[in-house]
Amino acid sequence: MSNAAKAVLEGGPADLPDRVVPITPPGTEIKVPFRGGYEHFEVTPRLQDTTDGPLRVYTWAYRTSIAE
């Protein structure tokens, strides 16, 4: 098990490739680049059991575009 902080992503695009992601530093929002934009996930009070141990769950909130 890694000692890097990780989170579980819930919701958002069904084809998002990774649902367990590193977070640095842990905060209230995660921004994941995906298909020309960013998927934004917000922290919840819930934990989910994973192979990396119990991890904080972040739920999908909204999407933004990457400025060109």
Sequence and secondary structure as in RCSB ss.txt:
>XXXX:A:sequence
MSNAAKAVLEGGPADLPDRVVPITPPGTEIKVPFRGGYEHFEVTPRLQDTTDGPLRVYTWAYRTSIAE
>XXXX:A:secstr
   S EEEEESS TT S SEEE SS  SEEEEEETTEEEEEEEEEEEEEETTEEEEEEEEEEEEE   
